[in-house]
Amino acid sequence: MTFVTPSLVFGGLLIGVPILLHLIMRRKPKLLEFPALRLIQKRHDVNRRRMRLRHLLLLLLRIAAIALLALALARPSMDVGSGMGSQEAPVAVALVFDTSARMEYRHNNETRLQAAQKLVGDWLLAQLPRNSEIAVLDTQRGPGAFQVDRRAAKERVERLASVANSQPLTGVLDEALRLVGQSDLARKEVYVFTDLTRAAWPSDAPAFHDRITQTELQGAAIYVIDVGVEKPTNFALGELHLSGQVLSSRSTLAIETGLSRIGPPDRRTVELNMLVAPNQPQKAGEETFECKPDAAQQVLFHVGGLAPGTHHGYVRLMGEDNLTCDDKRFFTVEVRPPWQILVVAPKPAEHYALYLTEALAPTGLRRRGQGRFECRVIEQDALKEHSLDDYAAVCLLDPQSPDDAIWKKLYDFVGQGRGVAIFLGRNADPVDSFNTPLAQKLLPGKVLRQSRRPDGNVYLAPNDYQHPILAEFRGGGSIPWKYFPVFRFWQLDKLARGVRTVVPTSDGEPVLLERPVEGGRVLTMTTPISDDPNRKPWNLLPVGEAWPFVILANQAVSYLVGSTDQQLNYVAGQPAVLQLDPQFPHESYQVQAPDGTTFRRAPEQADRALVVSATDQIGHYRIEAGGKTGVHRGFSVNLSAEQSDLKRIDNEELTGVFGPFEYRLARTKEEIERNVSRARVGLELYPYLILAVAMVLALEHFIANRFYKK
């Protein structure tokens, strides 16, 4: 047991006062002459013994009252396993602040981060004992360190600002515990200022409480300070989904997002703006929604007629809101002229190419000038003399014994960073030109034999949909592949290094394969897409309502021309990688951030890409090189959806995050003081002792009145 004011314990010596008074004021019996009556004498002895007992009981009660009062004024505390002694002993303190965008939620005319800063700067720092070591950490990624003094710590707290790329609090806590664990001070405390949103405490984060069990951290105290709002209200725009990030000038851009609501129902207007010049938005659409809690509204805009080049835009939520960071979503798209696709097939070429060309550029779209691809069909014999300079990809349909000159021409074409698709069919011959050294530079492996599945129980069956070619099938429910059986396909020998199976059959045989070649890529399909369905076809992929085939063909050719692998929209903190045109090389590029600051980056020559890792700002980034007639590109950075998620974590979930370690949760100054006092000096007995004094005095008063009652 310890005492806050041990000197007051000596006040217990005042118990001598009632003892002295008891001895002085003790009444002595008077000797009176009276007839010796035995009965009266016995009664007198009994009354005298009873009076002595009453006086002794009152004496003990008065002594107890004084002793308990003296003990209470000394403010004793009991060590319950976490007390470390005097409150004046210096402390190794880590102040951890959640600086995610969620902390910009405004309530009572201040953000949650401002509320935490005010609590620390105006009060908590002043409560820390002298010579304490203070570290200030936030959820911006980076190591922590102790501040020079209390003033430096206060200035550090005042400079805190929200960040778009915030890490979970569990990671910062691990760093804070490591830091205080290095201190030589016996007492170690960590204060965590948070709005208690679930996103800040991910359940799948690595458990940090393993560090707490280490020897140097025994006795460390963690205080979780809730500065959040229990019932927040907010409108939020979800992540943007674009129909494409690299589009044909004949395509229509579809922009989709969700509008969600926390709180009572309300109406809001969502607006689409396209930038016609830097900082010059032009409204391109507007729609008003009636929002209900926990029921996201779909927001969809379409933009057509975009000229070739890089286009920036944003979707904005109109009106006042408590949290503004999720009211605006940015996007960037690149628009290019329609891709020229060369389709090569044996005679009659138009017959072979019918299904593919209709899938890539349907007749209706071609007539209206809206096809994203322009297909040119030639016979295989004409390929040797045909220039490939204007084409983004070449599709070779059921080739018929190509000679080395054709294989060499296609290999050189792929070496320029372009794409080739080869569809093997009935014209292939394993002993012919398909297994020559030049052919094997493009094909995924040696062609062995035909594999027959006449029962029609084999079909395309992707194991997953992670490849960009299969992206359009994600989340679309069940794909009816089994209604388009594969009856025959070519089996391949051992696959070459780097070959990847994109789509296998239902019995595990590879049917669509990818092989990277000299900066370009080659897709090989071991079954054709050009067979007449009335003449024992090898498959029924393009027959009937073959929408899976149409999507697969478009995605495959889009992948070959590079429109699916170019990412122009990122989340904060994610490195941006822009593929560069090898025809227009530059030694360096100027990058302009959303706040207007500029810096230069040199490209990665090996990958023909420009990598920008500093993407912590939200908005549009512009990339330029070569002046007005040079390169003008860009990308956009958005806040991830979890960074603005206001759903709060409950006590059970929070306890699961900390595991066996005991933490203390507080919401007010009084709760913080009570928790800190108990952790530093143990359980204070003052209120219990004062209660005992009151009870003893009340009992003494009651007994005295009864004893001296006439």
C-alpha positions in Angstrom: 0.0 0.0 0.0 1.2 3.5 -0.8 0.2 7.0 0.2 -0.2 10.2 -1.8 0.4 12.3 1.4 2.0 10.0 3.9 2.7 12.7 6.5 -1.1 12.9 7.2 -0.9 9.3 8.5 0.5 10.8 11.8 -2.9 12.4 12.3 -3.9 9.1 13.6 -2.1 10.0 16.9 -5.2 12.2 17.5 -6.9 9.0 18.7 -5.3 9.9 22.1 -7.7 12.8 22.5 -10.9 10.7 23.0 -8.8 8.3 25.3 -7.6 11.2 27.4 -11.1 12.7 27.6 -12.4 9.3 28.5 -10.0 9.0 31.4 -10.5 12.5 32.7 -14.3 12.7 32.4 -14.8 9.2 33.8 -17.3 9.6 36.7 -16.3 8.1 40.0 -19.0 6.6 42.2 -19.8 8.5 45.4 -19.9 6.7 48.8 -23.3 7.2 50.4 -24.5 5.8 53.7 -27.4 3.5 53.1 -28.9 0.5 54.8 -27.3 -2.6 53.6 -29.7 -4.0 51.3 -28.2 -6.9 49.4 -30.7 -6.6 46.4 -29.9 -3.0 45.7 -26.2 -3.6 45.9 -26.3 -6.3 43.2 -28.4 -4.0 41.0 -25.7 -1.3 41.4 -22.9 -3.6 40.3 -24.8 -4.7 37.2 -25.5 -1.1 36.2 -21.9 -0.1 36.7 -20.5 -2.9 34.5 -23.1 -2.0 31.7 -22.0 1.7 31.9 -18.4 0.7 31.5 -19.1 -1.3 28.4 -21.1 1.5 26.8 -18.4 4.0 27.5 -15.8 1.7 26.0 -17.8 1.1 22.8 -18.2 4.9 22.3 -14.5 5.3 22.9 -13.7 2.7 20.2 -16.1 4.3 17.7 -14.6 7.8 18.2 -11.0 6.4 18.0 -12.0 4.6 14.7 -13.5 7.8 13.2 -10.4 9.8 13.9 -8.1 7.0 12.6 -10.1 6.5 9.5 -10.2 10.2 8.7 -6.5 10.5 9.1 -5.9 7.5 6.9 -8.3 8.9 4.2 -6.6 12.3 4.2 -3.3 10.5 3.5 -4.9 9.0 0.4 -3.7 5.5 0.5 -3.8 3.3 -2.6 -3.6 -0.4 -3.0 -1.4 -2.1 -5.7 -3.7 -4.3 -7.8 -1.1 -5.5 -10.2 -0.6 -2.4 -12.3 0.4 0.4 -9.9 3.9 1.7 -10.1 4.2 3.9 -7.1 4.2 7.7 -6.9 2.3 9.7 -9.5 5.3 12.1 -9.6 7.6 9.5 -11.1 8.6 10.3 -14.8 6.9 8.3 -17.5 7.9 7.1 -21.0 4.9 8.2 -23.0 3.8 7.5 -26.6 1.0 9.6 -27.9 -0.6 7.8 -30.9 -3.0 9.8 -33.2 -5.2 8.3 -35.8 -4.6 10.8 -38.7 -6.8 9.0 -41.3 -9.2 11.0 -43.4 -12.0 9.8 -41.2 -10.7 12.1 -38.4 -11.8 15.1 -40.5 -15.4 14.3 -39.5 -16.7 17.6 -38.1 -18.9 17.7 -34.9 -19.5 20.7 -32.7 -17.6 22.8 -35.1 -14.3 20.8 -34.8 -12.9 17.8 -36.5 -12.1 14.6 -34.5 -8.3 15.3 -35.0 -8.7 18.8 -33.6 -10.6 17.5 -30.6 -7.7 15.1 -29.9 -5.1 17.9 -30.4 -7.0 20.2 -28.1 -7.3 17.5 -25.4 -3.5 16.8 -25.5 -2.2 20.3 -25.9 -4.4 22.0 -23.4 -4.5 19.4 -20.7 -2.8 16.0 -21.0 0.8 17.2 -21.6 0.5 19.4 -18.5 -0.5 16.4 -16.4 2.6 14.4 -17.2 5.3 14.3 -14.5 8.5 16.2 -14.9 11.4 14.6 -16.8 8.9 12.4 -18.7 10.0 11.1 -22.2 7.3 12.0 -24.8 6.9 10.6 -28.3 4.2 11.6 -30.8 3.2 9.2 -33.5 0.6 9.2 -36.2 -0.8 6.8 -38.8 1.4 8.2 -41.5 3.9 5.6 -42.4 7.3 6.1 -40.8 9.4 5.4 -37.6 8.7 7.3 -34.3 11.1 9.0 -31.9 11.0 10.8 -28.5 10.7 14.5 -28.7 13.4 16.8 -27.3 11.2 18.3 -24.6 7.5 19.0 -23.7 7.4 22.1 -25.9 8.6 20.1 -28.9 6.0 17.5 -28.3 3.3 20.1 -28.1 4.4 21.7 -31.4 4.5 18.2 -33.0 0.9 17.6 -31.9 -0.2 21.0 -33.2 1.3 20.2 -36.7 -0.5 16.9 -37.1 -2.7 16.7 -40.2 -4.8 14.0 -41.8 -3.3 11.8 -44.5 -4.9 10.0 -47.4 -2.7 6.9 -47.0 -3.2 6.0 -43.3 -2.0 2.7 -41.9 -4.0 0.8 -39.3 -3.6 1.7 -35.6 -2.3 -1.7 -34.8 0.9 -1.1 -36.8 1.5 2.3 -35.1 0.9 0.7 -31.7 3.5 -1.8 -32.4 6.0 1.0 -33.2 4.9 2.9 -30.0 5.4 -0.2 -27.8 8.8 -0.8 -29.4 9.7 2.9 -28.7 8.7 3.0 -25.0 10.2 -0.4 -24.5 13.6 1.1 -25.3 13.2 3.7 -22.5 15.1 3.2 -19.2 12.1 4.7 -17.2 10.2 2.1 -15.2 6.7 3.4 -16.1 5.5 3.2 -19.7 2.3 4.6 -21.1 0.7 4.7 -24.5 -2.2 6.9 -25.3 -4.2 6.2 -28.5 -6.5 8.9 -29.8 -9.0 7.4 -32.2 -12.6 7.7 -33.4 -13.0 3.9 -32.8 -13.9 3.1 -36.4 -13.6 -0.5 -37.4 -11.3 0.3 -40.4 -8.6 1.5 -38.0 -8.6 -1.8 -36.1 -8.6 -4.5 -38.8 -9.2 -8.0 -37.4 -6.8 -9.5 -39.9 -3.9 -7.3 -38.9 -0.9 -9.0 -37.3 -1.4 -9.3 -33.6 0.8 -6.7 -31.9 0.2 -7.9 -28.4 3.0 -10.5 -28.7 5.4 -7.6 -28.2 3.6 -6.6 -25.0 4.5 -10.0 -23.4 8.2 -9.2 -23.8 10.2 -8.5 -20.6 10.9 -4.8 -21.3 7.2 -4.1 -21.8 5.8 -5.7 -18.6 3.6 -3.2 -16.8 3.1 -0.9 -19.9 -0.3 0.8 -19.8 -2.4 1.5 -22.9 -5.2 4.1 -22.8 -7.6 4.2 -25.8 -9.2 7.7 -25.9 -12.4 7.8 -27.9 -12.8 11.2 -29.6 -15.4 9.9 -32.1 -19.1 10.4 -32.5 -21.3 7.5 -31.5 -24.0 8.2 -34.1 -22.4 9.9 -37.1 -24.3 11.2 -40.1 -22.6 11.2 -43.5 -23.1 10.9 -47.3 -20.4 9.1 -49.2 -19.5 8.3 -52.8 -18.0 4.8 -53.3 -15.1 3.8 -55.5 -15.4 4.7 -59.2 -15.8 1.9 -61.8 -15.0 2.9 -65.4 -16.0 1.0 -68.5 -12.3 1.3 -69.5 -9.2 3.4 -68.6 -7.9 3.3 -72.2 -10.7 3.8 -74.7 -11.3 4.1 -78.4 -12.5 7.5 -79.6 -15.6 5.7 -80.8 -16.4 4.3 -77.4 -18.7 5.7 -74.7 -17.2 6.1 -71.3 -19.4 4.7 -68.5 -18.7 6.0 -65.0 -20.4 4.1 -62.1 -20.2 4.7 -58.3 -22.4 4.2 -55.3 -24.0 6.8 -53.0 -24.4 5.7 -49.4 -26.0 7.3 -46.4 -25.4 7.0 -42.6 -28.1 8.7 -40.6 -31.7 9.7 -41.4 -33.0 9.7 -45.0 -32.1 12.8 -47.1 -31.7 14.0 -50.7 -28.5 14.8 -52.5 -27.4 15.7 -56.0 -24.4 14.1 -57.7 -22.6 16.0 -60.4 -20.2 14.8 -63.1 -17.5 17.3 -64.4 -14.9 16.9 -67.1 -11.9 19.2 -67.1 -11.6 21.0 -70.4 -8.3 22.6 -69.1 -6.4 22.5 -65.8 -8.8 23.8 -63.1 -11.5 24.5 -65.6 -14.4 22.0 -65.0 -17.3 21.6 -67.3 -20.5 19.9 -66.1 -21.3 16.8 -68.0 -24.1 15.3 -66.0 -26.2 15.7 -62.9 -28.7 13.5 -60.9 -30.6 13.8 -57.6 -31.2 10.8 -55.3 -33.3 10.1 -52.3 -30.9 8.3 -49.9 -31.9 5.9 -47.2 -29.6 4.4 -44.5 -27.7 1.3 -45.4 -29.0 1.3 -48.9 -26.5 2.4 -51.5 -27.9 4.2 -54.6 -26.3 3.4 -58.0 -24.9 6.4 -59.8 -24.2 6.0 -63.5 -23.0 8.6 -66.0 -22.1 8.2 -69.7 -19.8 10.4 -71.7 -19.2 10.1 -75.4 -17.5 12.0 -78.1 -14.1 12.3 -76.3 -11.3 13.4 -78.5 -8.0 11.4 -78.5 -5.8 12.3 -75.6 -5.8 12.2 -71.8 -9.0 13.4 -70.1 -9.5 14.2 -66.4 -12.8 14.4 -64.5 -14.5 14.0 -61.2 -17.8 13.0 -59.6 -18.9 15.4 -56.9 -21.5 15.3 -54.1 -23.3 18.6 -53.8 -24.3 20.2 -50.5 -23.0 20.3 -46.9 -21.6 17.2 -45.2 -19.9 16.4 -41.9 -17.1 14.4 -43.7 -16.0 16.0 -47.0 -13.1 13.6 -48.0 -15.5 11.1 -49.6 -17.7 13.7 -51.4 -15.4 13.8 -54.5 -14.0 11.0 -56.7 -11.4 11.7 -59.4 -10.7 9.7 -62.6 -8.5 9.8 -65.7 -9.0 8.1 -69.0 -6.9 7.9 -72.2 -8.7 8.1 -75.5 -7.0 6.7 -78.6 -8.0 6.3 -82.2 -9.7 2.9 -83.0 -7.2 0.1 -82.8 -6.3 -1.4 -86.2 -6.5 -5.2 -86.0 -5.2 -7.4 -88.8 -7.1 -10.7 -89.2 -5.1 -13.3 -91.2 -6.8 -16.5 -92.4 -6.6 -19.1 -95.2 -8.9 -18.9 -98.2 -11.8 -17.9 -98.0 -10.5 -15.4 -95.4 -13.8 -13.6 -94.9 -15.5 -16.9 -94.1 -12.9 -17.8 -91.5 -12.9 -14.3 -90.0 -16.7 -13.9 -89.7 -17.2 -14.8 -86.0 -14.1 -12.8 -84.8 -14.8 -9.7 -86.8 -18.4 -9.6 -85.8 -17.4 -10.0 -82.1 -14.8 -7.2 -82.3 -16.6 -4.8 -84.7 -20.3 -5.7 -85.2 -21.8 -4.6 -88.5 -24.2 -2.2 -86.8 -21.4 -0.4 -85.0 -19.2 -0.3 -88.0 -21.9 1.4 -90.1 -22.4 4.0 -87.4 -18.7 4.5 -87.0 -18.7 3.4 -83.3 -16.6 0.3 -83.4 -13.7 0.4 -80.9 -11.7 -1.9 -83.3 -11.2 -1.6 -87.1 -10.6 -5.1 -88.5 -8.7 -5.7 -91.8 -9.0 -9.2 -93.1 -6.4 -10.6 -95.5 -5.5 -14.1 -96.8 -2.6 -15.9 -95.2 -0.6 -15.9 -98.4 -0.6 -12.1 -98.5 0.8 -11.7 -95.0 4.5 -11.9 -96.2 4.1 -8.7 -98.3 1.7 -6.9 -96.1 3.0 -4.1 -93.9 2.3 -4.4 -90.2 3.3 -0.9 -89.1 -0.3 0.4 -88.6 -1.6 -2.5 -86.7 -1.8 -2.9 -82.9 -2.4 -6.6 -83.0 -2.5 -9.5 -85.5 -5.0 -12.5 -85.2 -3.9 -15.7 -87.1 -7.0 -17.9 -87.6 -6.5 -21.6 -88.1 -3.2 -21.1 -89.9 -2.2 -23.4 -92.7 1.5 -24.4 -92.5 3.0 -20.9 -92.1 6.6 -20.9 -93.4 9.6 -19.4 -91.5 9.1 -16.0 -93.2 5.7 -15.6 -91.6 6.9 -16.7 -88.2 9.8 -14.3 -88.4 7.6 -11.4 -89.4 5.2 -12.1 -86.5 8.2 -12.5 -84.1 9.5 -9.1 -85.1 6.1 -7.6 -84.8 5.8 -8.9 -81.2 9.3 -7.6 -80.5 8.0 -4.0 -81.0 5.7 -4.4 -77.9 2.6 -5.5 -79.8 0.4 -8.6 -79.7 -0.4 -11.7 -81.7 -3.2 -14.2 -81.3 -2.9 -17.6 -82.8 -6.0 -19.9 -83.0 -5.0 -23.5 -83.9 -7.5 -25.6 -85.8 -7.9 -28.4 -88.2 -5.2 -26.9 -90.5 -2.4 -27.4 -88.0 0.0 -30.2 -88.5 2.4 -31.4 -85.8 5.0 -32.6 -88.3 4.8 -29.4 -90.3 5.9 -25.9 -89.6 4.3 -25.5 -86.2 7.2 -27.2 -84.3 10.1 -25.4 -86.1 12.5 -23.3 -84.0 11.0 -20.0 -85.3 7.4 -21.2 -84.6 8.4 -22.3 -81.1 9.5 -18.7 -80.3 5.9 -17.7 -80.4 3.9 -20.9 -79.6 3.6 -22.0 -76.0 4.9 -25.5 -76.7 5.3 -28.2 -79.3 2.0 -29.3 -80.9 1.5 -33.0 -80.2 -1.8 -34.4 -81.2 -5.5 -33.7 -81.4 -7.6 -34.5 -78.3 -11.2 -35.5 -79.0 -14.2 -35.0 -76.6 -17.1 -36.1 -78.8 -19.6 -36.4 -75.9 -19.8 -32.6 -75.5 -19.1 -32.7 -71.7 -15.9 -30.6 -71.9 -16.1 -26.8 -71.9 -14.1 -23.8 -70.9 -13.7 -23.6 -67.1 -11.5 -20.8 -65.7 -10.0 -21.6 -62.3 -10.3 -18.0 -61.4 -10.9 -14.6 -63.0 -7.8 -12.8 -62.0 -6.3 -12.4 -65.4 -7.1 -9.1 -67.1 -8.7 -11.0 -70.0 -11.3 -12.4 -67.6 -11.9 -9.2 -65.7 -15.3 -8.6 -67.3 -16.6 -12.0 -65.9 -15.8 -11.1 -62.3 -18.9 -10.8 -60.1 -21.2 -11.5 -63.0 -22.8 -14.6 -61.5 -22.7 -18.0 -63.2 -21.1 -18.0 -66.7 -22.9 -20.6 -68.9 -19.6 -22.1 -70.4 -21.1 -25.6 -70.4 -23.6 -24.6 -73.1 -20.7 -24.1 -75.5 -18.8 -27.4 -75.5 -15.4 -28.1 -76.9 -15.2 -31.3 -79.0 -11.6 -31.2 -80.1 -8.4 -29.3 -79.3 -4.7 -29.6 -79.7 -2.6 -31.0 -76.9 0.8 -29.4 -76.4 4.1 -30.8 -75.2 6.0 -29.4 -72.2 5.2 -25.7 -72.0 7.9 -23.1 -72.6 9.2 -21.0 -69.7 7.0 -18.1 -68.8 3.8 -19.6 -70.4 0.7 -19.0 -68.4 -2.6 -20.9 -68.7 -5.4 -18.3 -68.9 -8.3 -20.6 -69.4 -8.3 -24.4 -69.1 -11.0 -26.9 -70.1 -13.3 -28.5 -67.5 -11.0 -31.6 -67.4 -7.9 -29.4 -66.8 -6.3 -29.2 -70.3 -5.0 -25.7 -71.3 -7.0 -24.1 -74.1 -6.0 -20.4 -73.9 -2.4 -19.7 -73.1 -0.3 -16.5 -72.9 3.4 -16.2 -73.6 5.4 -13.0 -73.1 7.9 -12.5 -76.0 10.4 -9.6 -76.3 8.2 -6.9 -74.7 5.1 -8.1 -76.5 2.7 -10.9 -75.8 1.3 -13.9 -77.7 -2.1 -15.6 -77.0 -2.6 -19.1 -78.3 -5.9 -20.9 -78.4 -5.7 -24.6 -79.0 -9.2 -24.8 -80.6 -10.4 -22.6 -83.4 -13.1 -19.9 -83.5 -13.7 -20.1 -87.3 -15.4 -23.5 -87.8 -18.7 -23.8 -89.7 -21.2 -25.2 -87.1 -22.8 -27.4 -89.8 -19.5 -29.3 -90.6 -18.5 -31.1 -87.4 -17.1 -28.1 -85.6 -14.3 -28.4 -83.1 -16.4 -26.3 -80.6 -19.6 -24.3 -80.3 -18.0 -21.2 -78.7 -19.2 -18.6 -81.2 -22.5 -20.3 -82.0 -26.0 -19.1 -80.8 -26.3 -16.5 -78.0 -22.6 -16.7 -77.5 -22.1 -13.6 -75.3 -19.3 -15.2 -73.3 -17.4 -15.7 -76.5 -18.0 -12.0 -77.5 -16.7 -10.8 -74.1 -13.7 -13.2 -74.2 -12.7 -12.1 -77.8 -13.0 -8.4 -77.0 -11.0 -8.8 -73.8 -8.3 -10.9 -75.4 -7.8 -8.4 -78.2 -7.9 -5.5 -75.8 -5.3 -7.2 -73.8 -3.1 -7.6 -76.8 -3.3 -3.9 -77.8 -2.5 -2.9 -74.2 -5.8 -1.3 -73.2 -6.5 -3.5 -70.3 -3.1 -3.5 -68.6 -2.7 0.3 -68.5 -3.9 1.6 -65.1 -4.6 5.3 -64.8 -6.5 5.4 -61.5 -5.0 4.5 -58.2 -5.6 4.8 -54.5 -3.4 6.9 -52.3 0.0 5.4 -51.6 -0.1 3.0 -54.5 2.8 3.5 -56.9 1.6 4.7 -60.3 3.1 3.0 -63.3 2.6 4.4 -66.8 3.6 2.5 -69.9 5.5 4.7 -72.3 5.5 4.8 -76.0 8.9 3.5 -77.2 8.5 5.7 -80.3 8.7 8.9 -78.2 11.5 8.4 -75.7 12.4 11.1 -73.2 15.2 11.2 -70.6 12.9 12.6 -67.9 9.3 13.7 -67.3 7.8 16.5 -65.2 5.1 15.4 -62.8 2.7 17.9 -61.4 0.9 16.9 -58.2 -2.7 18.0 -57.3 -1.4 20.9 -55.1 0.6 22.3 -58.0 4.1 21.2 -56.9 6.3 19.7 -59.6 9.1 17.2 -59.6 11.0 15.2 -62.3 11.2 11.5 -62.8 13.3 9.4 -65.1 11.7 6.4 -66.8 12.5 2.8 -66.2 14.3 2.0 -69.4 14.1 -1.8 -69.1 10.3 -1.8 -68.6 9.6 1.3 -70.8 7.6 2.7 -67.9 7.4 5.8 -65.7 7.0 5.0 -62.0 5.6 7.6 -59.6 5.7 6.5 -56.0 4.8 9.8 -54.3 1.0 9.5 -54.6 -0.1 10.6 -51.2 -2.2 13.5 -52.5 -5.7 13.1 -53.7 -6.6 14.4 -57.2 -5.2 14.6 -60.7 -1.5 14.2 -61.6 -0.2 15.6 -64.9 2.9 14.3 -66.7 4.6 16.2 -69.4 7.7 16.0 -71.6 8.9 17.6 -74.8 7.0 20.8 -74.6 3.6 21.6 -76.2 4.0 19.0 -78.9 5.4 16.3 -76.6 3.9 13.9 -74.1 0.8 15.1 -72.1 -0.5 12.3 -69.9 -1.6 11.8 -66.4 -3.4 9.7 -63.8 -5.7 10.1 -60.8 -5.4 9.2 -57.1 -8.4 8.6 -54.8 -9.0 7.8 -51.2 -9.7 4.2 -50.6 -13.2 3.4 -49.4 -12.1 2.1 -46.0 -10.3 5.4 -45.2 -13.7 7.1 -44.9 -15.7 4.2 -43.4 -17.4 5.5 -40.2 -18.7 2.2 -38.9 -17.6 1.9 -35.3 -16.0 -1.1 -33.6 -17.7 -2.5 -30.6 -16.0 -3.4 -27.3 -15.9 -7.1 -28.0 -14.1 -6.6 -31.3 -11.7 -4.2 -29.7 -10.9 -6.6 -26.9 -10.2 -9.3 -29.6 -7.7 -6.9 -31.2 -5.8 -6.5 -27.9 -5.9 -10.1 -27.0 -5.0 -10.9 -23.4 -3.5 -7.5 -22.7 -5.7 -5.1 -20.6 -6.4 -1.7 -22.1 -8.4 1.1 -20.6 -11.0 2.9 -22.6 -11.9 6.6 -21.8 -14.1 9.3 -23.4 -13.8 12.2 -20.9 -11.0 13.9 -18.9 -12.5 12.5 -15.7 -12.3 8.9 -17.1 -8.7 9.5 -18.3 -7.7 10.8 -14.8 -9.3 8.0 -13.0 -7.7 5.3 -15.3 -4.3 6.9 -15.2 -4.4 7.3 -11.4 -5.3 3.7 -10.9 -2.6 2.5 -13.3 0.1 4.7 -11.7 -0.5 4.3 -8.0 -3.1 1.5 -7.9 -6.6 1.5 -6.4 -7.2 4.7 -4.3 -9.0 3.9 -1.0 -9.9 7.5 -0.2 -13.6 7.3 -1.2 -14.0 4.1 0.7 -12.4 5.5 3.8 -14.5 8.6 3.8 -17.5 6.4 3.5 -16.3 4.4 6.5 -15.8 7.6 8.5 -19.3 8.7 7.8 -20.7 5.4 8.8 -18.7 5.3 12.1 -19.8 8.8 13.0 -23.4 8.0 12.3 -23.2 4.9 14.4 -21.5 6.8 17.3 -24.2 9.4 17.2 -26.9 6.8 17.2 -25.4 4.9 20.1 -24.6 8.0 22.2 -28.2 9.2 21.9 -29.5 5.8 23.1 -27.0 5.5 25.9 -27.6 8.9 27.4 -31.3 8.9 26.8 -33.0 9.9 30.0 
